[in-house]
Amino acid sequence: MKHDPEHKPALLVSACLLGQPVRYDGASKGLPATLRDTLAAHFRLLVICPEVAGGLPTPRPPAELSGGDGHAVLQQEASVRTASGADVSAAFVAGAQQALQLAQQQHCRLALLKANSPSCGNRQVYSGRFDGQLLAGQGVTAALLSAHGITVYNETQLAQLLPLPD
């Protein structure tokens, strides 16, 4: 599917998937260069790390959702906490709001976010017990974007987003 370069749809993308070292551990989870090039050929890429946008440093202590998923955090019924118990919910919500604002300003209806992240996970998030277990649910940013009609994919769902070669 060819797009007129002047009218490529916008795609909000997690910065770590484009190779930026913004994850909690100071690393990235960059997609292969060929996939990054394919994304850029089909979309106007809007790059954000919601956690950094929300004011958290890199590196930073790992955080997990506690008491519910991102929807519950947005309703102030759950929180985002580090392993030592520090509540970092406000930064996660602020970053989600910045991601939504960027998407809305750019008329973006699609997002490609990092799977399983407490911000960006669109299907599963870690349990909140720092035990490596995943539970069904969305991270804070994925939840906010979804609630505003933006379709969120993760890096394992690229075939649904792109016409990938066989």
BATI-567448 format. One line per 5 residues: number of its first residue (from 1); their letters; for each residue x, y, z of N, C-alpha, C. Coordinates in Angstrom, 2 decimals, padded with zeros to 5 digits. Each point is the difference from the previous one (the first is absolute). Layout:
BATI-567448
NUM> a> X Y Z X Y Z X Y Z | ... $
This chain:
BATI-567448
1> mkhdp> 000.85 -001.17 000.00 -000.85 001.17 000.00 000.90 001.23 000.00 | -000.03 000.74 -001.08 000.83 001.20 -000.13 -000.77 001.20 000.54 | 000.75 000.85 000.69 -000.61 001.22 000.53 000.62 001.20 -000.70 | -000.79 001.00 -000.26 000.52 001.27 -000.46 000.85 000.56 001.14 | 001.30 000.27 -000.23 000.86 000.44 001.10 -000.52 001.25 000.70 $
6> ehkpa> -000.75 000.82 -000.71 -000.53 001.21 000.61 -001.15 -000.30 000.95 | -000.59 -001.18 -000.14 -001.19 -000.32 000.78 000.16 -001.31 000.77 | 001.22 -000.31 000.42 000.21 -001.21 000.78 -000.72 000.16 001.34 | -000.64 -001.07 000.47 -000.63 000.08 001.31 001.08 000.09 001.10 | -000.37 000.64 001.09 000.92 000.11 001.14 -000.05 -001.29 000.81 $
11> llvsa> 001.15 -000.36 000.57 000.11 -001.16 000.88 000.81 000.42 001.21 | -000.62 -000.05 001.17 000.70 000.26 001.25 000.82 -001.24 000.34 | 001.30 000.16 000.26 000.88 -001.15 000.22 000.80 000.18 001.28 | 000.09 -001.08 000.78 000.87 000.00 001.18 001.44 000.24 -000.44 | 000.65 000.96 000.63 001.38 000.36 -000.36 000.95 -001.19 000.10 $
16> cllgq> -000.21 -000.89 000.98 000.90 -001.14 000.16 -000.06 -000.94 -001.20 | -001.16 -000.07 -000.68 -000.11 -000.87 -001.17 000.76 000.55 -001.19 | 000.30 001.30 000.02 000.78 000.61 -001.08 001.48 000.10 000.38 | 000.38 -000.68 001.07 001.42 -000.10 000.36 000.48 001.04 001.00 | -000.88 000.84 000.52 000.42 000.99 000.98 000.17 -000.68 001.37 $
21> pvryd> 001.11 000.27 000.70 000.27 -000.67 001.28 -000.74 000.67 001.16 | -001.32 -000.15 000.00 -000.83 000.71 000.99 -000.71 -000.95 000.96 | 000.21 -001.31 -000.14 -000.65 -000.93 000.92 000.51 000.20 001.42 | -000.72 -000.57 000.96 000.37 000.17 001.41 001.46 -000.40 000.26 | 000.50 -000.99 -000.75 001.37 -000.48 000.21 001.02 000.72 -000.88 $
26> gaskg> -000.45 001.06 -000.68 000.91 000.77 -000.86 000.23 -000.64 -001.35 | -000.72 -001.06 -000.30 000.15 -000.70 -001.27 -001.13 000.39 -000.95 | 000.07 -000.56 -001.21 -001.10 000.15 -000.95 -000.46 -001.40 -000.36 | -001.08 -000.09 -000.69 -000.48 -001.27 -000.55 -000.27 000.24 -001.47 | 000.99 000.57 -000.69 -000.17 000.43 -001.37 -000.40 -001.12 -000.95 $
31> lpatl> -000.95 000.32 -000.85 -000.38 -000.91 -001.08 001.15 -000.06 -001.00 | 000.09 -001.07 -000.80 001.03 -000.05 -001.04 -000.14 001.21 -000.94 | 001.13 000.47 -000.51 000.02 001.19 -000.86 -000.95 -000.14 -001.19 | -000.12 -001.19 -000.56 -000.89 -000.17 -001.15 -001.46 000.28 000.40 | -000.38 -000.43 001.18 -001.37 000.26 000.47 -000.19 001.49 000.30 $
36> rdtla> 001.01 000.63 000.60 -000.10 001.43 000.27 -000.15 000.77 -001.32 | 000.76 -000.41 -001.02 -000.10 000.65 -001.32 -001.39 -000.21 -000.61 | -000.55 -001.20 000.15 -001.33 -000.29 -000.53 -001.05 000.86 000.70 | 000.11 000.11 001.32 -000.93 000.86 000.74 000.08 001.43 -000.52 | 001.22 000.51 -000.16 000.19 001.38 -000.45 -000.51 000.19 -001.43 $
41> ahfrl> 000.03 -001.05 -000.80 -000.49 000.10 -001.38 -001.53 000.09 -000.04 | -000.67 -000.56 001.00 -001.46 -000.06 000.00 -000.66 001.03 000.90 | 000.76 000.52 000.97 -000.60 000.88 001.00 000.88 001.20 000.29 | -000.63 001.08 000.48 000.72 001.11 000.64 000.19 -000.44 001.44 | 001.25 -000.23 000.42 000.26 -000.54 001.33 000.04 001.12 001.04 $
46> lvicp> -000.83 -000.17 001.04 -000.03 000.91 001.14 000.62 -000.78 001.16 | 001.18 000.41 000.42 000.78 -000.79 000.94 -000.14 000.57 001.42 | -000.28 -000.90 000.96 -000.10 000.44 001.39 000.33 -001.16 000.93 | 000.61 000.32 001.12 000.08 -000.91 001.14 -000.85 000.65 001.08 | -001.19 -000.54 000.26 -000.87 000.64 000.98 000.62 000.14 001.39 $
51> evagg> 000.83 -000.95 000.39 000.59 000.07 001.34 000.99 001.16 000.10 | 000.81 000.17 -001.04 000.94 001.13 -000.03 -000.78 001.31 -000.15 | -001.02 000.00 -000.87 -000.82 001.20 -000.19 -000.68 000.41 001.30 | -000.30 -000.99 000.85 -000.64 000.27 001.28 000.96 000.45 001.08 | 001.30 000.05 -000.34 000.98 000.54 000.94 000.90 -001.01 000.67 $
56> lptpr> -000.10 -001.27 -000.37 000.86 -001.00 000.63 001.37 -000.03 -000.67 | 001.06 -000.26 000.77 001.35 -000.05 -000.56 000.28 -001.33 -000.70 | 001.08 -000.04 -000.75 000.52 -001.24 -000.58 001.45 -000.11 000.44 | 000.43 -001.11 000.61 -000.87 -001.10 000.43 -000.85 000.40 001.21 | -000.98 -000.89 000.32 -000.90 000.23 001.13 -000.36 -001.35 000.59 $
61> ppael> -000.48 -000.02 001.23 -000.39 -001.29 000.57 -001.15 -000.60 -000.80 | 000.00 -001.33 -000.19 -001.14 -000.61 -000.69 -001.27 000.25 000.79 | -001.11 000.13 -000.72 -001.30 000.25 000.62 -001.02 -000.95 -000.59 | -000.99 -000.35 000.81 -001.09 -000.85 -000.47 -001.31 000.55 000.54 | -001.09 -000.36 -000.68 -001.33 000.41 000.41 -000.40 -000.80 001.24 $
66> sggdg> -000.63 000.69 000.94 -000.39 -000.63 001.26 -001.48 000.27 000.26 | -000.79 -001.05 000.12 -001.41 000.16 000.33 -000.91 000.12 -001.19 | 000.52 -000.16 -001.20 -000.81 000.09 -001.21 000.85 000.40 -001.17 | -000.62 000.15 -001.18 000.77 000.38 -001.19 -000.02 001.51 -000.20 | 000.43 000.44 -001.18 000.09 001.42 -000.30 -001.33 000.73 000.09 $
71> havlq> -001.09 -000.67 -000.37 -001.32 000.63 000.13 -000.28 000.32 001.46 | 000.33 -000.93 000.91 -000.21 000.22 001.43 000.90 001.11 000.53 | 001.22 000.09 -000.51 000.90 001.10 000.41 -000.61 001.34 -000.41 | -000.53 000.07 -001.22 -000.61 001.24 -000.48 -001.22 000.39 000.83 | -000.68 -000.98 000.58 -001.15 000.26 000.87 000.42 000.19 001.46 $
76> qeasv> 001.31 -000.01 000.24 000.59 000.11 001.35 -000.45 -001.14 000.91 | -000.22 -001.18 -000.60 -000.38 -001.19 000.75 001.16 -000.99 000.12 | 001.12 000.31 -000.64 001.20 -000.83 000.04 001.19 000.96 -000.10 | 001.21 -000.55 000.09 001.18 000.86 -000.05 001.12 -000.68 -000.78 | 001.04 000.77 -000.27 001.21 -000.52 -000.61 001.08 000.16 001.06 $
81> rtasg> 000.64 -001.10 000.35 000.98 000.02 001.09 001.30 -000.68 -000.40 | 001.08 000.49 000.61 001.31 -000.65 -000.18 000.07 -001.17 000.98 | 001.03 -000.84 -000.15 000.15 -001.16 000.89 000.16 000.44 001.45 | 000.53 001.20 000.24 000.15 000.49 001.38 -001.28 000.64 000.52 | -001.04 000.06 -000.84 -001.29 000.52 000.44 -000.27 001.45 -000.34 $
86> advsa> 000.95 000.67 -000.64 -000.22 001.42 -000.36 -001.12 000.11 -001.03 | -000.93 000.93 000.22 -001.13 000.21 -000.91 000.44 000.97 -001.09 | 000.04 -000.50 -001.23 000.40 000.82 -001.15 -001.18 000.21 -000.95 | -001.22 -000.18 000.53 -001.21 000.11 -000.83 -000.10 001.35 -000.69 | 000.28 001.08 000.71 -000.17 001.34 -000.57 000.83 000.17 -001.26 $
91> afvag> 001.24 -000.49 000.00 000.86 000.11 -001.18 -000.55 -000.84 -001.15 | -000.52 -001.18 000.31 -000.57 -000.86 -001.05 -001.24 000.64 -000.61 | -000.85 000.60 000.82 -001.21 000.67 -000.50 000.38 001.23 -000.82 | 000.97 000.78 000.49 000.44 001.19 -000.73 000.56 -000.38 -001.37 | 000.79 -001.06 -000.06 000.55 -000.46 -001.27 -001.07 -000.49 -000.95 $
96> aqqal> -001.00 -000.70 000.55 -001.12 -000.47 -000.82 -000.76 001.19 -000.58 | -000.20 001.03 000.80 -000.71 001.19 -000.47 000.79 000.69 -001.10 | 001.34 000.04 000.12 000.82 000.60 -001.06 -000.07 -000.82 -001.28 | 000.00 -001.32 000.13 -000.11 -000.85 -001.18 -001.34 000.23 -000.70 | -001.08 000.07 000.78 -001.32 000.25 -000.57 -000.05 001.37 -000.68 $
101> qlaqq> 000.56 001.00 000.64 000.00 001.35 -000.58 000.74 000.02 -001.33 | 001.18 -000.64 -000.06 000.77 -000.08 -001.25 -000.82 -000.70 -001.08 | -000.61 -001.13 000.36 -000.80 -000.75 -000.98 -001.16 000.85 -000.52 | -000.69 000.66 000.91 -001.15 000.81 -000.42 000.42 001.19 -000.85 | 001.10 000.65 000.35 000.49 001.15 -000.78 000.33 -000.42 -001.43 $
106> qhcrl> 000.48 -001.23 -000.16 000.44 -000.50 -001.31 -001.06 -000.86 -000.69 | -001.22 -000.01 000.53 -001.11 -000.77 -000.57 000.38 -001.47 -000.15 | 000.65 -000.53 001.00 000.49 -001.37 000.00 -001.06 -000.94 000.56 | -000.25 -001.08 -000.74 -001.00 -001.00 000.42 000.64 -001.36 000.33 | 001.31 -000.12 -000.17 000.70 -001.27 000.19 001.23 000.20 000.88 $
111> allka> 000.30 -001.02 000.82 001.21 000.04 000.82 000.67 -001.37 -000.02 | 001.32 000.01 000.04 000.81 -001.21 000.11 000.83 000.16 001.27 | -000.40 -000.72 001.05 000.60 000.18 001.31 000.63 -001.29 000.49 | 000.93 000.13 000.96 000.77 -001.13 000.53 -000.89 -000.96 000.80 | 000.00 -001.24 -000.40 -000.80 -001.02 000.69 000.40 -000.11 001.46 $
116> nspsc> -000.99 -000.27 000.85 000.17 -000.36 001.41 000.45 001.15 000.91 | 000.25 001.16 -000.54 000.47 001.14 000.78 -001.12 000.56 000.88 | 000.34 000.51 001.20 -001.03 000.60 000.85 -000.59 001.28 -000.62 | 000.70 000.59 -000.95 -000.54 001.12 -000.77 -000.68 -000.50 -001.27 | 000.74 -000.79 -000.76 -000.34 -000.24 -001.40 -000.64 -001.35 -000.30 $
121> gnrqv> 000.02 -000.93 000.92 -000.58 -001.32 -000.27 -001.44 000.13 -000.45 | -000.35 -000.65 -001.11 -001.36 000.13 -000.52 -000.86 -001.23 000.26 | 000.61 -001.10 000.39 -000.75 -001.23 000.26 000.30 -000.59 001.36 | 001.26 000.10 000.43 000.45 -000.57 001.27 000.93 000.97 000.69 | 000.02 -000.10 001.33 000.93 000.77 000.83 000.52 -000.92 001.10 $
126> ysgrf> 001.13 000.37 000.57 000.54 -000.81 001.09 -000.89 000.10 001.23 | 000.05 -001.03 000.83 -000.96 -000.23 001.07 000.01 001.03 001.13 | 001.08 000.78 000.14 000.10 000.91 001.13 000.75 -000.62 001.16 | 000.37 -001.28 -000.14 000.74 -000.70 001.07 001.48 -000.16 -000.34 | 000.43 000.54 -001.17 001.39 -000.12 -000.44 000.45 -001.46 -000.04 $
131> dgqll> -000.93 -000.87 -000.47 000.27 -001.43 -000.08 000.08 -000.51 -001.44 | -000.02 000.94 -000.97 000.09 -000.37 -001.40 -001.29 -000.52 -000.60 | -001.07 -000.05 000.78 -001.28 -000.51 -000.49 -000.78 001.10 -000.71 | -000.65 -000.36 -001.10 -000.82 000.95 -000.76 -001.48 -000.25 000.26 | -000.75 001.08 000.04 -001.45 -000.04 000.16 -000.64 000.74 -001.17 $
136> agqgv> -001.22 -000.36 -000.34 -000.72 000.73 -001.02 -000.24 001.43 000.47 | 000.14 000.96 -000.90 -000.24 001.39 000.34 000.85 000.91 -000.84 | -000.25 001.30 000.13 000.75 001.00 -000.76 000.79 000.88 000.96 | 001.14 000.50 -000.51 000.75 001.00 000.73 -000.72 001.33 -000.01 | 000.53 000.97 000.72 -000.67 001.29 000.18 -000.17 000.74 -001.33 $
141> taall> 001.05 000.11 -000.79 -000.09 000.71 -001.28 -000.90 -000.75 -000.97 | 000.17 -001.32 -000.11 -000.85 -000.79 -000.90 -001.47 000.15 000.39 | -000.29 000.01 001.29 -001.38 000.14 000.47 -000.57 001.36 -000.38 | 000.78 001.06 000.19 -000.49 001.35 -000.30 -000.22 000.16 -001.51 | 000.96 -000.47 -000.80 -000.16 000.09 -001.45 -001.22 -000.79 -000.46 $
146> sahgi> -000.14 -001.22 000.49 -001.14 -000.84 -000.39 -001.32 000.66 000.37 | -000.05 000.61 001.17 -001.23 000.66 000.46 -000.38 001.18 -000.90 | 000.98 000.51 -000.75 -000.25 001.12 -000.91 -000.03 -000.43 -001.47 | -000.24 -001.29 -000.23 -000.22 -000.49 -001.36 001.25 -000.24 -000.82 | 001.16 -000.04 000.63 001.24 -000.28 -000.72 000.29 -001.50 000.12 $
151> tvyne> 000.19 -000.66 -001.13 000.26 -001.43 -000.01 001.47 -000.24 000.34 | 000.23 -000.82 001.03 001.36 -000.25 000.49 000.43 -001.42 -000.37 | 001.15 -000.08 -000.65 000.65 -001.26 -000.33 001.29 -000.10 000.79 | 000.55 -001.22 000.09 001.35 -000.16 000.55 000.89 -000.63 -001.06 | 001.27 -000.15 000.31 000.97 -000.44 -001.01 -000.22 -001.43 -000.46 $
156> tqlaq> -000.81 -000.79 000.70 -000.31 -001.36 -000.47 -001.19 000.00 -000.96 | -000.61 001.17 -000.22 -001.18 000.10 -000.85 000.26 000.80 -001.28 | 001.26 000.05 -000.43 000.34 000.81 -001.17 -000.73 -000.45 -001.25 | -000.30 -001.28 -000.11 -000.70 -000.49 -001.20 -001.39 000.62 -000.11 | -000.59 000.41 001.10 -001.31 000.63 -000.03 000.10 001.47 -000.39 $
161> llplp> 001.20 000.56 000.13 000.22 001.42 -000.25 000.60 000.26 -001.37 | 000.85 -000.93 -000.44 000.79 000.18 -001.23 -000.25 -001.10 -001.00 | 000.11 000.31 -001.27 000.07 -001.07 -001.00 001.43 -000.53 -000.02 | 000.26 -001.05 000.77 001.37 -000.53 000.12 000.29 -000.98 -001.15 | 001.24 -000.02 -000.46 000.36 -000.96 -001.05 -000.07 -001.43 000.52 $
166> d> -000.24 -000.95 -000.89 -000.10 -001.41 000.40 001.35 -000.54 000.44 $
